[in-house]
């Protein structure tokens, strides 16, 4: 468990002072860069433009601006990459977002499908004590309501090694640990299926044609999940 020490508070204040130099738009770019980067850390500008729903010339202009702030490595005709400073600041923004989502679900009893848009607004608040207290009240959670890891106070993320349900086999029993797509529509779909994090799923059969799965969980002896849904569900195998 993390402890709130004076050294920790100073580190958080220092990190936040870096964030205060960035506008809301720049913070959104940093978060999008972090989330769309491939394993090599490179970002496809066209994909970034589509994700942010912003025209390519505007994205390119912002890459140059972030490069001037030492947040992005950027050269013409090469994919941009976050610098270590950029990764840290992006991680801190994501931390605030995921802590907020957890607080809204755990303390305010909102549904996991209702918290994303609220957290999008609150993540830009520049107040160390606000998020430190939120973290403390939640007993320092490691995961958000959708199973995504919450970065630590230095913006570092410890990734979990999960499998997609779609990659599992008949006869296996797995536990739902996270969702890849946390859109409101998908989470509402899971609500109607009475499926939540921690649900134990037994794979009974897989349809060869479309890869849909017949599964059993909770009080449901048999339910069918499409391949699209199975691709979005991350699970842990029994015994892990």
MDAnalysis code that builds the backbone (N, CA, C; Angstrom):
import MDAnalysis as mda
import numpy as np

u = mda.Universe.empty(720, n_residues=240, atom_resindex=np.repeat(np.arange(240), 3), trajectory=True)
u.add_TopologyAttr("name", ["N", "CA", "C"] * 240)
u.add_TopologyAttr("resid", np.arange(1, 241))
u.add_TopologyAttr("resname", ["UNK", "UNK", "UNK", "UNK", "UNK", "UNK", "UNK", "UNK", "UNK", "UNK", "UNK", "UNK", "UNK", "UNK", "UNK", "UNK", "UNK", "UNK", "UNK", "UNK", "UNK", "UNK", "UNK", "UNK", "UNK", "UNK", "UNK", "UNK", "UNK", "UNK", "UNK", "UNK", "UNK", "UNK", "UNK", "UNK", "UNK", "UNK", "UNK", "UNK", "UNK", "UNK", "UNK", "UNK", "UNK", "UNK", "UNK", "UNK", "UNK", "UNK", "UNK", "UNK", "UNK", "UNK", "UNK", "UNK", "UNK", "UNK", "UNK", "UNK", "UNK", "UNK", "UNK", "UNK", "UNK", "UNK", "UNK", "UNK", "UNK", "UNK", "UNK", "UNK", "UNK", "UNK", "UNK", "UNK", "UNK", "UNK", "UNK", "UNK", "UNK", "UNK", "UNK", "UNK", "UNK", "UNK", "UNK", "UNK", "UNK", "UNK", "UNK", "UNK", "UNK", "UNK", "UNK", "UNK", "UNK", "UNK", "UNK", "UNK", "UNK", "UNK", "UNK", "UNK", "UNK", "UNK", "UNK", "UNK", "UNK", "UNK", "UNK", "UNK", "UNK", "UNK", "UNK", "UNK", "UNK", "UNK", "UNK", "UNK", "UNK", "UNK", "UNK", "UNK", "UNK", "UNK", "UNK", "UNK", "UNK", "UNK", "UNK", "UNK", "UNK", "UNK", "UNK", "UNK", "UNK", "UNK", "UNK", "UNK", "UNK", "UNK", "UNK", "UNK", "UNK", "UNK", "UNK", "UNK", "UNK", "UNK", "UNK", "UNK", "UNK", "UNK", "UNK", "UNK", "UNK", "UNK", "UNK", "UNK", "UNK", "UNK", "UNK", "UNK", "UNK", "UNK", "UNK", "UNK", "UNK", "UNK", "UNK", "UNK", "UNK", "UNK", "UNK", "UNK", "UNK", "UNK", "UNK", "UNK", "UNK", "UNK", "UNK", "UNK", "UNK", "UNK", "UNK", "UNK", "UNK", "UNK", "UNK", "UNK", "UNK", "UNK", "UNK", "UNK", "UNK", "UNK", "UNK", "UNK", "UNK", "UNK", "UNK", "UNK", "UNK", "UNK", "UNK", "UNK", "UNK", "UNK", "UNK", "UNK", "UNK", "UNK", "UNK", "UNK", "UNK", "UNK", "UNK", "UNK", "UNK", "UNK", "UNK", "UNK", "UNK", "UNK", "UNK", "UNK", "UNK", "UNK", "UNK", "UNK", "UNK", "UNK", "UNK", "UNK", "UNK", "UNK", "UNK", "UNK"])
u.atoms.positions = np.array([
    [0.844, -1.196, 0.000],
    [0.000, 0.000, 0.000],
    [0.878, 1.244, 0.000],
    [0.508, 2.231, -0.814],
    [1.266, 3.461, -0.865],
    [0.996, 4.290, 0.379],
    [2.018, 4.974, 0.848],
    [1.849, 5.869, 1.998],
    [2.046, 7.297, 1.541],
    [1.290, 8.213, 2.124],
    [1.443, 9.621, 1.798],
    [2.550, 10.207, 2.663],
    [3.714, 10.418, 2.066],
    [4.846, 10.991, 2.781],
    [5.132, 12.374, 2.233],
    [5.950, 13.127, 2.955],
    [6.281, 14.457, 2.477],
    [7.050, 14.388, 1.176],
    [7.897, 13.363, 1.028],
    [8.648, 13.215, -0.219],
    [7.700, 12.932, -1.362],
    [6.682, 12.077, -1.098],
    [5.710, 11.755, -2.138],
    [4.925, 12.991, -2.547],
    [4.548, 13.839, -1.577],
    [3.807, 15.043, -1.884],
    [4.635, 15.989, -2.732],
    [5.930, 16.096, -2.432],
    [6.783, 16.975, -3.214],
    [6.899, 16.486, -4.643],
    [7.026, 15.151, -4.820],
    [7.118, 14.601, -6.164],
    [5.849, 14.891, -6.946],
    [4.698, 14.714, -6.282],
    [3.434, 14.949, -6.950],
    [3.287, 16.409, -7.330],
    [3.671, 17.315, -6.423],
    [3.579, 18.744, -6.713],
    [4.462, 19.114, -7.883],
    [5.663, 18.527, -7.925],
    [6.586, 18.810, -9.020],
    [6.018, 18.340, -10.339],
    [5.438, 17.103, -10.339],
    [4.837, 16.583, -11.556],
    [3.684, 17.460, -12.017],
    [2.875, 17.941, -11.071],
    [1.711, 18.726, -11.415],
    [2.104, 20.088, -11.975],
    [3.214, 20.658, -11.478],
    [3.679, 21.928, -12.008],
    [4.013, 21.801, -13.483],
    [4.543, 20.602, -13.877],
    [4.805, 20.362, -15.296],
    [3.501, 20.366, -16.080],
    [2.466, 19.706, -15.507],
    [1.191, 19.629, -16.192],
    [0.546, 21.003, -16.349],
    [0.737, 21.877, -15.390],
    [0.081, 23.172, -15.431],
    [0.529, 24.006, -16.609],
    [1.696, 23.686, -17.175],
    [2.193, 24.434, -18.317],
    [1.494, 24.014, -19.603],
    [0.689, 22.949, -19.555],
    [0.018, 22.440, -20.745],
    [-1.457, 22.785, -20.725],
    [-1.976, 23.132, -21.897],
    [-3.394, 23.441, -22.005],
    [-4.221, 22.170, -21.983],
    [-5.528, 22.312, -21.845],
    [-6.432, 21.168, -21.880],
    [-6.285, 20.414, -23.203],
    [-6.179, 21.146, -24.300],
    [-6.022, 20.511, -25.610],
    [-4.723, 19.720, -25.683],
    [-3.645, 20.294, -25.161],
    [-2.365, 19.583, -25.165],
    [-2.423, 18.321, -24.319],
    [-3.113, 18.385, -23.186],
    [-3.254, 17.203, -22.341],
    [-4.020, 16.105, -23.077],
    [-5.054, 16.493, -23.819],
    [-5.815, 15.505, -24.580],
    [-4.952, 14.859, -25.661],
    [-4.092, 15.637, -26.278],
    [-3.157, 15.085, -27.266],
    [-2.200, 14.096, -26.607],
    [-1.655, 14.471, -25.460],
    [-0.710, 13.583, -24.767],
    [-1.355, 12.245, -24.429],
    [-2.576, 12.311, -23.944],
    [-3.291, 11.082, -23.588],
    [-3.563, 10.231, -24.831],
    [-3.971, 10.889, -25.915],
    [-4.247, 10.161, -27.155],
    [-2.969, 9.557, -27.734],
    [-1.865, 10.271, -27.657],
    [-0.576, 9.746, -28.114],
    [-0.205, 8.498, -27.331],
    [-0.403, 8.556, -26.029],
    [-0.077, 7.419, -25.167],
    [-0.941, 6.212, -25.507],
    [-2.232, 6.447, -25.712],
    [-3.172, 5.347, -25.920],
    [-3.105, 4.730, -27.307],
    [-2.607, 5.485, -28.302],
    [-2.572, 4.960, -29.673],
    [-1.178, 4.482, -30.092],
    [-0.181, 4.635, -29.218],
    [1.181, 4.215, -29.567],
    [1.264, 2.697, -29.725],
    [2.091, 2.258, -30.674],
    [2.304, 0.819, -30.829],
    [3.365, 0.348, -29.836],
    [3.765, -0.926, -29.940],
    [4.719, -1.473, -28.981],
    [6.065, -0.767, -29.031],
    [6.404, -0.203, -30.183],
    [7.657, 0.539, -30.321],
    [7.524, 1.980, -29.835],
    [6.318, 2.354, -29.409],
    [6.094, 3.708, -28.925],
    [5.764, 4.707, -30.013],
    [5.642, 4.231, -31.256],
    [5.374, 5.122, -32.385],
    [3.877, 5.295, -32.604],
    [3.503, 6.469, -33.097],
    [2.094, 6.800, -33.303],
    [1.842, 7.094, -34.773],
    [0.795, 6.496, -35.315],
    [0.361, 6.788, -36.678],
    [-0.441, 8.094, -36.644],
    [0.066, 9.133, -37.332],
    [-0.567, 10.453, -37.276],
    [-1.987, 10.409, -37.841],
    [-2.191, 9.613, -38.891],
    [-3.531, 9.503, -39.474],
    [-4.501, 8.893, -38.456],
    [-4.038, 7.887, -37.729],
    [-4.879, 7.264, -36.702],
    [-5.153, 8.244, -35.570],
    [-4.130, 9.017, -35.203],
    [-4.298, 10.021, -34.150],
    [-5.320, 11.068, -34.576],
    [-5.241, 11.484, -35.834],
    [-6.182, 12.459, -36.372],
    [-7.608, 11.927, -36.315],
    [-7.769, 10.644, -36.646],
    [-9.097, 10.019, -36.608],
    [-9.602, 9.895, -35.174],
    [-8.720, 9.501, -34.258],
    [-9.102, 9.335, -32.855],
    [-9.585, 10.653, -32.252],
    [-8.862, 11.725, -32.554],
    [-9.189, 13.031, -31.984],
    [-10.231, 13.792, -32.805],
    [-10.545, 13.259, -34.004],
    [-11.477, 13.915, -34.918],
    [-10.998, 15.329, -35.244],
    [-9.705, 15.419, -35.565],
    [-9.063, 16.689, -35.888],
    [-8.306, 16.513, -37.211],
    [-8.309, 17.535, -38.048],
    [-7.677, 17.449, -39.364],
    [-6.163, 17.292, -39.235],
    [-5.582, 16.607, -40.217],
    [-4.159, 16.279, -40.194],
    [-3.246, 17.497, -40.023],
    [-3.469, 18.596, -40.769],
    [-2.567, 19.755, -40.601],
    [-2.567, 20.288, -39.167],
    [-3.718, 20.240, -38.504],
    [-3.808, 20.709, -37.116],
    [-3.030, 19.779, -36.193],
    [-3.131, 18.466, -36.446],
    [-2.387, 17.494, -35.651],
    [-0.889, 17.707, -35.825],
    [-0.466, 17.888, -37.068],
    [0.959, 18.107, -37.346],
    [1.476, 19.348, -36.635],
    [0.680, 20.412, -36.654],
    [1.060, 21.652, -35.975],
    [1.226, 21.422, -34.473],
    [0.336, 20.629, -33.887],
    [0.430, 20.348, -32.459],
    [1.656, 19.487, -32.150],
    [2.001, 18.558, -33.040],
    [3.188, 17.728, -32.810],
    [4.434, 18.611, -32.712],
    [4.507, 19.621, -33.543],
    [5.647, 20.537, -33.506],
    [5.665, 21.326, -32.187],
    [4.479, 21.726, -31.745],
    [4.380, 22.486, -30.499],
    [4.794, 21.625, -29.310],
    [4.342, 20.362, -29.292],
    [4.710, 19.457, -28.199],
    [6.186, 19.090, -28.256],
    [6.738, 19.035, -29.464],
    [8.171, 18.771, -29.608],
    [8.985, 19.920, -29.026],
    [8.511, 21.147, -29.210],
    [9.202, 22.313, -28.645],
    [9.215, 22.256, -27.116],
    [8.213, 21.601, -26.533],
    [8.134, 21.452, -25.077],
    [8.847, 20.197, -24.586],
    [9.513, 19.508, -25.503],
    [10.251, 18.275, -25.155],
    [9.322, 17.154, -24.691],
    [8.091, 17.176, -25.167],
    [7.135, 16.137, -24.809],
    [7.018, 15.061, -25.877],
    [7.430, 15.399, -27.095],
    [7.311, 14.483, -28.230],
    [8.582, 14.537, -29.073],
    [9.010, 13.359, -29.531],
    [10.046, 13.291, -30.566],
    [9.333, 13.398, -31.908],
    [9.641, 14.435, -32.680],
    [8.928, 14.604, -33.949],
    [9.881, 15.055, -35.049],
    [9.834, 14.332, -36.180],
    [10.548, 14.709, -37.391],
    [9.604, 14.522, -38.560],
    [9.719, 15.361, -39.576],
    [8.853, 15.248, -40.742],
    [8.954, 13.860, -41.364],
    [7.814, 13.325, -41.747],
    [7.696, 12.023, -42.428],
    [8.084, 10.840, -41.536],
    [8.199, 11.077, -40.231],
    [8.456, 9.977, -39.305],
    [7.364, 9.980, -38.226],
    [6.978, 8.798, -37.741],
    [5.936, 8.757, -36.712],
    [6.420, 9.399, -35.414],
    [5.591, 10.220, -34.794],
    [5.985, 10.849, -33.528],
    [6.024, 9.823, -32.394],
    [6.815, 10.129, -31.371],
    [6.911, 9.296, -30.169],
    [6.959, 10.204, -28.948],
    [6.297, 9.802, -27.900],
    [6.387, 10.555, -26.650],
    [7.796, 10.440, -26.076],
    [8.319, 11.533, -25.557],
    [9.572, 11.491, -24.809],
    [9.283, 10.891, -23.436],
    [10.312, 10.654, -22.643],
    [10.086, 10.163, -21.286],
    [9.269, 11.165, -20.477],
    [9.555, 12.446, -20.696],
    [8.775, 13.491, -20.025],
    [7.320, 13.434, -20.481],
    [7.116, 13.242, -21.783],
    [5.765, 13.160, -22.322],
    [5.009, 11.957, -21.785],
    [5.700, 10.811, -21.680],
    [5.067, 9.602, -21.134],
    [4.639, 9.827, -19.683],
    [5.515, 10.496, -18.920],
    [5.212, 10.743, -17.512],
    [3.978, 11.640, -17.372],
    [3.929, 12.699, -18.154],
    [2.799, 13.618, -18.047],
    [1.510, 12.968, -18.551],
    [1.607, 12.177, -19.621],
    [0.427, 11.450, -20.108],
    [-0.061, 10.470, -19.047],
    [0.885, 9.781, -18.405],
    [0.528, 8.830, -17.357],
    [-0.180, 9.496, -16.191],
    [0.233, 10.709, -15.849],
    [-0.397, 11.425, -14.737],
    [-1.815, 11.871, -15.079],
    [-2.045, 12.222, -16.343],
    [-3.401, 12.576, -16.773],
    [-4.296, 11.345, -16.712],
    [-3.792, 10.221, -17.212],
    [-4.549, 8.970, -17.185],
    [-4.816, 8.543, -15.744],
    [-3.839, 8.758, -14.874],
    [-4.027, 8.439, -13.448],
    [-5.222, 9.193, -12.885],
    [-5.293, 10.488, -13.152],
    [-6.393, 11.293, -12.626],
    [-7.734, 10.820, -13.185],
    [-7.734, 10.472, -14.467],
    [-8.969, 9.986, -15.098],
    [-9.443, 8.689, -14.444],
    [-8.549, 7.740, -14.277],
    [-8.948, 6.424, -13.771],
    [-9.256, 6.453, -12.277],
    [-8.538, 7.277, -11.527],
    [-8.890, 7.455, -10.123],
    [-10.301, 8.034, -9.991],
    [-10.596, 9.008, -10.833],
    [-11.922, 9.625, -10.800],
    [-13.004, 8.613, -11.131],
    [-12.785, 7.804, -12.167],
    [-13.772, 6.782, -12.514],
    [-14.014, 5.839, -11.333],
    [-12.917, 5.455, -10.669],
    [-13.048, 4.542, -9.538],
    [-13.816, 5.201, -8.400],
    [-13.549, 6.469, -8.153],
    [-14.236, 7.189, -7.088],
    [-15.733, 7.301, -7.391],
    [-16.064, 7.600, -8.627],
    [-17.465, 7.755, -9.006],
    [-18.244, 6.452, -8.855],
    [-17.584, 5.330, -9.149],
    [-18.247, 4.028, -9.027],
    [-18.278, 3.562, -7.578],
    [-17.129, 3.638, -6.898],
    [-17.008, 3.066, -5.558],
    [-17.679, 3.918, -4.483],
    [-17.508, 5.225, -4.565],
    [-18.013, 6.099, -3.503],
    [-19.347, 6.764, -3.845],
    [-19.555, 7.070, -5.131],
    [-20.779, 7.759, -5.520],
    [-21.804, 6.815, -6.129],
    [-21.404, 5.535, -6.298],
    [-22.314, 4.475, -6.741],
    [-22.897, 4.716, -8.132],
    [-22.145, 5.388, -8.998],
    [-22.558, 5.504, -10.393],
    [-22.220, 4.212, -11.121],
    [-22.942, 3.932, -12.200],
    [-22.656, 2.747, -12.991],
    [-21.349, 2.898, -13.760],
    [-20.665, 1.777, -14.022],
    [-19.391, 1.860, -14.737],
    [-19.560, 2.400, -16.148],
    [-20.813, 2.389, -16.656],
    [-21.096, 2.912, -17.989],
    [-21.285, 4.429, -17.995],
    [-21.357, 5.051, -16.813],
    [-21.708, 6.478, -16.717],
    [-20.549, 7.395, -16.334],
    [-19.359, 6.846, -16.133],
    [-18.317, 7.654, -15.482],
    [-17.272, 8.256, -16.429],
    [-17.187, 7.760, -17.651],
    [-16.093, 8.200, -18.535],
    [-16.161, 9.696, -18.831],
    [-17.326, 10.171, -19.260],
    [-17.437, 11.575, -19.657],
    [-17.186, 12.518, -18.485],
    [-17.625, 12.127, -17.285],
    [-17.381, 12.959, -16.101],
    [-15.875, 13.009, -15.815],
    [-15.222, 11.851, -15.895],
    [-13.784, 11.790, -15.624],
    [-12.990, 12.585, -16.659],
    [-13.498, 12.663, -17.896],
    [-12.836, 13.452, -18.938],
    [-12.722, 14.916, -18.525],
    [-13.702, 15.402, -17.788],
    [-13.677, 16.791, -17.334],
    [-12.793, 16.960, -16.099],
    [-12.930, 16.036, -15.144],
    [-12.224, 16.171, -13.868],
    [-10.728, 15.941, -14.016],
    [-10.296, 15.158, -15.015],
    [-8.870, 14.841, -15.172],
    [-8.002, 16.072, -15.400],
    [-8.599, 17.195, -15.768],
    [-7.819, 18.403, -16.049],
    [-7.680, 19.324, -14.830],
    [-8.264, 18.931, -13.710],
    [-8.111, 19.730, -12.483],
    [-6.658, 19.672, -12.015],
    [-6.098, 20.818, -11.690],
    [-4.700, 20.902, -11.273],
    [-4.624, 21.112, -9.757],
    [-4.858, 20.028, -9.014],
    [-4.822, 20.118, -7.556],
    [-4.272, 18.816, -6.989],
    [-3.020, 18.809, -6.525],
    [-2.427, 17.581, -5.979],
    [-3.221, 16.999, -4.824],
    [-3.642, 17.848, -3.885],
    [-4.305, 17.353, -2.682],
    [-5.642, 16.702, -3.024],
    [-6.300, 17.177, -4.074],
    [-7.593, 16.636, -4.485],
    [-7.468, 15.160, -4.863],
    [-6.494, 14.843, -5.703],
    [-6.337, 13.468, -6.173],
    [-5.621, 12.588, -5.144],
    [-4.766, 13.200, -4.316],
    [-4.161, 12.429, -3.224],
    [-5.237, 11.953, -2.252],
    [-6.175, 12.846, -1.937],
    [-7.250, 12.480, -1.015],
    [-8.174, 11.438, -1.642],
    [-8.441, 11.587, -2.923],
    [-9.261, 10.612, -3.633],
    [-8.615, 9.230, -3.581],
    [-7.316, 9.189, -3.820],
    [-6.557, 7.936, -3.782],
    [-6.637, 7.311, -2.389],
    [-6.476, 8.147, -1.360],
    [-6.513, 7.676, 0.026],
    [-7.887, 7.128, 0.389],
    [-8.945, 7.837, 0.016],
    [-10.307, 7.399, 0.331],
    [-10.654, 6.075, -0.340],
    [-10.020, 5.815, -1.476],
    [-10.258, 4.574, -2.207],
    [-9.346, 3.437, -1.741],
    [-8.453, 3.737, -0.764],
    [-7.483, 2.763, -0.259],
    [-6.476, 2.369, -1.341],
    [-6.056, 3.355, -2.140],
    [-4.972, 3.225, -3.108],
    [-5.200, 2.083, -4.111],
    [-6.245, 2.192, -4.919],
    [-6.562, 1.118, -5.878],
    [-5.511, 0.993, -6.976],
    [-5.362, -0.203, -7.497],
    [-4.431, -0.470, -8.593],
    [-5.131, -0.484, -9.949],
    [-6.466, -0.700, -9.940],
    [-7.230, -0.825, -11.180],
    [-8.438, 0.100, -11.147],
    [-8.881, 0.529, -12.327],
    [-10.094, 1.337, -12.408],
    [-11.321, 0.420, -12.545],
    [-12.545, 0.956, -12.648],
    [-13.735, 0.094, -12.684],
    [-13.820, -0.808, -13.904],
    [-13.017, -0.514, -14.935],
    [-13.046, -1.315, -16.161],
    [-11.867, -2.291, -16.226],
    [-11.099, -2.365, -15.118],
    [-9.982, -3.297, -15.056],
    [-8.674, -2.751, -15.585],
    [-8.631, -1.483, -15.999],
    [-7.393, -0.879, -16.515],
    [-6.500, -0.446, -15.356],
    [-5.178, -0.616, -15.488],
    [-4.276, -0.235, -14.392],
    [-4.227, 1.273, -14.185],
    [-4.196, 1.681, -12.920],
    [-4.071, 3.100, -12.581],
    [-2.589, 3.431, -12.439],
    [-2.074, 4.389, -13.211],
    [-0.661, 4.766, -13.063],
    [-0.349, 5.232, -11.649],
    [0.917, 5.055, -11.220],
    [1.303, 5.517, -9.891],
    [1.537, 7.020, -9.903],
    [2.003, 7.581, -8.785],
    [2.149, 9.034, -8.666],
    [3.289, 9.603, -9.504],
    [4.050, 8.715, -10.154],
    [5.077, 9.170, -11.092],
    [4.666, 8.900, -12.539],
    [3.416, 8.493, -12.738],
    [2.916, 8.260, -14.086],
    [3.281, 6.908, -14.665],
    [3.828, 6.015, -13.859],
    [4.218, 4.688, -14.335],
    [3.020, 3.732, -14.277],
    [2.904, 2.902, -15.309],
    [1.814, 1.934, -15.384],
    [2.376, 0.521, -15.349],
    [1.797, -0.317, -14.505],
    [2.142, -1.737, -14.479],
    [1.049, -2.481, -15.244],
    [1.398, -2.995, -16.403],
    [0.410, -3.647, -17.256],
    [0.138, -5.068, -16.784],
    [-1.103, -5.485, -16.876],
    [-1.501, -6.845, -16.537],
    [-1.444, -7.722, -17.789],
    [-1.092, -8.982, -17.594],
    [-1.005, -9.929, -18.708],
    [-2.294, -10.734, -18.785],
    [-3.234, -10.257, -19.602],
    [-4.515, -10.919, -19.742],
    [-4.632, -11.579, -21.124],
    [-5.624, -12.438, -21.267],
    [-5.973, -13.026, -22.556],
    [-7.321, -12.492, -23.007],
    [-7.514, -12.387, -24.323],
    [-8.854, -12.105, -24.819],
    [-9.695, -13.365, -24.657],
    [-10.965, -13.193, -24.332],
    [-11.854, -14.345, -24.240],
    [-11.887, -15.088, -25.568],
    [-11.785, -14.353, -26.672],
    [-11.836, -14.953, -28.008],
    [-10.659, -15.891, -28.276],
    [-9.585, -15.779, -27.495],
    [-8.413, -16.640, -27.681],
    [-8.448, -17.876, -26.788],
    [-9.485, -18.007, -25.978],
    [-9.575, -19.135, -25.061],
    [-10.240, -20.344, -25.738],
    [-10.240, -21.481, -25.037],
    [-10.653, -22.741, -25.647],
    [-11.811, -23.386, -24.893],
    [-12.505, -24.268, -25.602],
    [-13.621, -25.000, -25.016],
    [-13.128, -25.783, -23.792],
    [-13.913, -25.736, -22.731],
    [-13.572, -26.451, -21.507],
    [-12.864, -25.604, -20.470],
    [-12.354, -24.449, -20.877],
    [-11.656, -23.579, -19.928],
    [-12.654, -22.773, -19.099],
    [-12.265, -22.488, -17.864],
    [-13.005, -21.557, -17.013],
    [-12.093, -20.383, -16.722],
    [-12.584, -19.185, -16.996],
    [-11.769, -17.977, -16.856],
    [-12.544, -16.941, -16.049],
    [-11.833, -15.913, -15.605],
    [-12.452, -14.828, -14.841],
    [-12.347, -13.528, -15.606],
    [-13.452, -12.822, -15.772],
    [-13.439, -11.537, -16.459],
    [-12.652, -10.527, -15.631],
    [-11.587, -9.980, -16.228],
    [-10.677, -9.105, -15.488],
    [-10.704, -7.660, -15.976],
    [-11.037, -7.439, -17.256],
    [-11.017, -6.081, -17.803],
    [-11.762, -6.068, -19.128],
    [-12.081, -4.858, -19.581],
    [-12.696, -4.703, -20.896],
    [-11.806, -3.804, -21.748],
    [-11.664, -4.180, -23.016],
    [-10.859, -3.362, -23.926],
    [-11.628, -2.114, -24.325],
    [-12.884, -2.276, -24.641],
    [-13.718, -1.163, -25.071],
    [-14.645, -0.783, -23.924],
    [-14.470, 0.419, -23.375],
    [-15.290, 0.839, -22.238],
    [-16.337, 1.864, -22.656],
    [-16.790, 1.772, -23.933],
    [-17.845, 2.669, -24.380],
    [-19.118, 2.393, -23.597],
    [-19.939, 3.399, -23.452],
    [-21.177, 3.267, -22.689],
    [-22.067, 2.169, -23.263],
    [-22.158, 2.106, -24.601],
    [-23.024, 1.107, -25.237],
    [-22.570, -0.317, -24.910],
    [-21.256, -0.564, -24.946],
    [-20.759, -1.905, -24.665],
    [-20.962, -2.266, -23.196],
    [-20.727, -1.320, -22.308],
    [-20.903, -1.591, -20.885],
    [-22.377, -1.817, -20.547],
    [-23.265, -1.089, -21.223],
    [-24.698, -1.324, -21.030],
    [-25.076, -2.719, -21.527],
    [-24.458, -3.137, -22.627],
    [-24.677, -4.488, -23.144],
    [-24.270, -5.526, -22.100],
    [-23.106, -5.331, -21.473],
    [-22.662, -6.266, -20.439],
    [-23.609, -6.243, -19.239],
    [-24.137, -5.058, -18.915],
    [-25.108, -4.968, -17.818],
    [-26.336, -5.833, -18.101],
    [-26.826, -5.771, -19.350],
    [-28.018, -6.559, -19.693],
    [-27.719, -8.050, -19.622],
    [-26.456, -8.414, -19.803],
    [-26.056, -9.822, -19.714],
    [-25.650, -10.217, -18.298],
    [-25.755, -9.275, -17.353],
    [-25.382, -9.516, -15.953],
    [-23.931, -9.992, -15.854],
    [-23.092, -9.340, -16.622],
    [-21.676, -9.699, -16.650],
    [-20.865, -8.528, -16.130],
    [-19.989, -8.801, -15.161],
    [-19.184, -7.738, -14.548],
    [-17.793, -8.285, -14.237],
    [-16.895, -7.412, -13.824],
    [-15.543, -7.857, -13.480],
    [-15.624, -8.882, -12.353],
    [-14.831, -9.937, -12.486],
    [-14.836, -11.000, -11.501],
    [-15.737, -12.165, -11.870],
    [-16.592, -11.989, -12.882],
    [-17.479, -13.074, -13.309],
    [-16.664, -14.252, -13.836],
    [-16.960, -15.444, -13.349],
    [-16.310, -16.662, -13.827],
    [-17.092, -17.201, -15.020],
    [-16.387, -17.411, -16.123],
    [-17.015, -17.807, -17.388],
    [-16.525, -19.186, -17.794],
    [-17.452, -20.095, -18.050],
    [-17.126, -21.446, -18.524],
    [-17.394, -21.509, -20.022],
    [-16.392, -21.866, -20.799],
    [-16.541, -21.917, -22.256],
    [-17.051, -23.302, -22.643],
    [-18.271, -23.339, -23.185],
    [-18.925, -24.618, -23.464],
    [-18.750, -25.058, -24.916],
    [-18.789, -24.114, -25.842],
    [-18.576, -24.448, -27.256],
    [-18.239, -23.187, -28.031],
    [-17.613, -23.369, -29.203],
    [-17.269, -22.249, -30.081],
    [-17.802, -22.573, -31.469],
    [-18.586, -21.660, -32.050],
    [-19.152, -21.855, -33.376],
    [-18.058, -21.679, -34.441],
    [-17.758, -22.700, -35.236],
    [-16.681, -22.601, -36.237],
    [-16.885, -21.477, -37.251],
    [-18.142, -21.204, -37.625],
    [-18.401, -20.230, -38.690],
    [-18.057, -18.807, -38.289],
    [-18.608, -18.354, -37.154],
    [-18.409, -16.943, -36.780],
    [-17.673, -16.762, -35.454],
    [-17.192, -17.873, -34.864],
    [-16.410, -17.840, -33.626],
    [-17.191, -17.328, -32.419],
    [-18.510, -17.291, -32.526],
    [-19.297, -16.942, -31.337],
    [-19.157, -18.064, -30.313],
    [-19.337, -17.718, -29.047],
    [-19.126, -18.684, -27.962],
    [-20.404, -18.942, -27.189],
    [-20.616, -20.200, -26.856],
    [-21.637, -20.566, -25.884],
    [-20.930, -20.694, -24.545],
    [-21.373, -19.903, -23.576],
    [-20.699, -19.864, -22.281],
    [-21.722, -20.013, -21.157],
    [-21.221, -20.362, -19.994],
    [-22.041, -20.385, -18.794],
    [-21.377, -19.532, -17.725],
    [-22.193, -18.771, -16.988],
    [-21.645, -17.946, -15.905],
    [-22.781, -17.545, -14.981],
    [-22.452, -17.361, -13.712],
    [-23.468, -16.964, -12.752],
    [-24.646, -17.921, -12.764],
    [-25.851, -17.363, -12.891],
    [-27.062, -18.179, -12.943],
    [-27.416, -18.610, -14.361],
    [-26.617, -18.173, -15.329],
    [-26.902, -18.505, -16.727],
    [-26.202, -19.815, -17.108],
    [-27.002, -20.827, -17.398],
    [-26.416, -22.106, -17.792],
    [-25.761, -22.010, -19.154],
    [-26.449, -21.341, -20.096],
    [-25.877, -21.162, -21.433],
    [-26.277, -19.800, -21.982],
    [-25.293, -19.055, -22.447],
    [-25.528, -17.770, -23.103],
    [-24.575, -17.680, -24.293],
    [-24.976, -16.960, -25.315],
    [-24.145, -16.823, -26.505],
    [-23.528, -15.433, -26.557],
    [-22.220, -15.390, -26.777],
    [-21.500, -14.129, -26.938],
    [-20.906, -14.075, -28.335],
    [-21.121, -12.973, -29.038],
    [-20.561, -12.814, -30.376],
    [-19.045, -12.704, -30.301],
    [-18.390, -12.933, -31.431],
    [-16.937, -12.794, -31.481],
    [-16.518, -11.356, -31.188],
    [-17.335, -10.388, -31.618],
    [-17.027, -8.975, -31.348],
    [-16.956, -8.731, -29.845],
    [-17.926, -9.281, -29.112],
    [-17.928, -9.115, -27.655],
    [-16.743, -9.841, -27.031],
    [-16.474, -11.068, -27.491],
    [-15.369, -11.856, -26.930],
    [-14.018, -11.192, -27.159],
    [-13.878, -10.471, -28.266],
    [-12.637, -9.757, -28.560],
    [-12.394, -8.617, -27.582],
    [-13.464, -8.122, -26.974],
    [-13.357, -6.957, -26.094],
    [-13.266, -7.317, -24.616],
    [-13.354, -8.604, -24.310],
    [-13.314, -9.046, -22.918],
    [-11.955, -9.657, -22.600],
    [-11.280, -9.128, -21.579],
    [-9.986, -9.644, -21.156],
    [-10.180, -10.506, -19.913],
    [-9.554, -11.671, -19.921],
    [-9.799, -12.645, -18.852],
    [-8.492, -13.188, -18.288],
    [-8.618, -13.700, -17.064],
    [-7.538, -14.441, -16.418],
    [-7.943, -15.899, -16.353],
    [-6.994, -16.777, -16.623],
    [-7.287, -18.197, -16.525],
    [-7.276, -18.631, -15.070],
    [-8.020, -19.637, -14.747],
    [-8.101, -20.144, -13.392],
    [-6.711, -20.545, -12.896],
    [-6.433, -20.193, -11.647],
    [-5.146, -20.569, -11.061],
    [-4.129, -19.470, -11.113],
    [-4.399, -18.347, -11.881],
    [-3.440, -17.245, -11.956],
    [-3.649, -16.279, -10.815],
])
